[in-house]
Amino acid sequence: MILLLLWFLCGIEVATASEVEKIERVTLSTWYLGMNLNPADGHVMDFTTGWVDDVFIGTYKEALKKDYLNRVVWRHPVNYIAIVRHQAGKVDAVKVFRFKEGGRSLLSRFLAMNPGREVVTEGGPIQESVSKNAQNLGDDPVFSVGGDLAFNWAYSNNGARIVLTGGRLSAANENDDNTHGLGNHFHCNPLTGIANQGQEKVWNHEISNIQDRSSPTLVQGTDHGTGNKYTSGPVYGNYAIYVSEDATSFLEPGQELDIEVNVLPKYKFF
């Protein structure tokens, strides 16, 4: 009675129980950090290292500073993937994609190497956000080209774990060392993920930039093999790979990352 009297006297709008319940039911979606690539930390996450080994790489403390792979996240079935270029943990640029085939883990997707060459997302990015202060965008392996994500791009004795369809994609029998992306090797069996004998630390490289040539090959940072055609270039940032069951949007440039990121859902596809 007192609450009703106050409402009549002061004109205060009181939320009904159903409205309160509706507010409380607003839920956040979560992104989980599966991998971080730092192309100048002394550890080379090339085509043959980490992606299918089912091991934990790095530490939680330095998850966004050095190479990192969380095997629990890597094994979890997911529907969405975000690739985030960041500077010391602050978002620099991000692309979010929806997988063609939902409910599969990254481990299962990267194990599908034979024949590989699979375009795993469709419709292009559902979010693409780039900082107005972002640099080195002209040949960035993720943000200088369009299209969808392709995994395990095998060509002759070469392989790239993640490429975009808007870049140059070599034919299966083309030994031109000219497909560039994340997690690369120029002398391996890309159908098994094993480096050719004696070539383990010669032609491995973590991140190569978009270029239409095989020699010299411009790579980011110092995380590459001893092959004589590599040219070490500047580090454009760390590249983090996040996955989610239901998140369809990501943090905007300038916001701080963590090993888990909560966001308000933007789209619903079912």
Helices and strands as residue ranges (DSSP letters): H 2-10, H 17-24, E 29-37, E 68-69, H 71-74, E 80-87, E 90-98, H 106-111, E 118-119, E 127-130, E 149-155, E 158-164, E 182-185, E 188-189, E 194-195, E 204-207, E 217-220, E 230-233, E 238-244, E 260-263
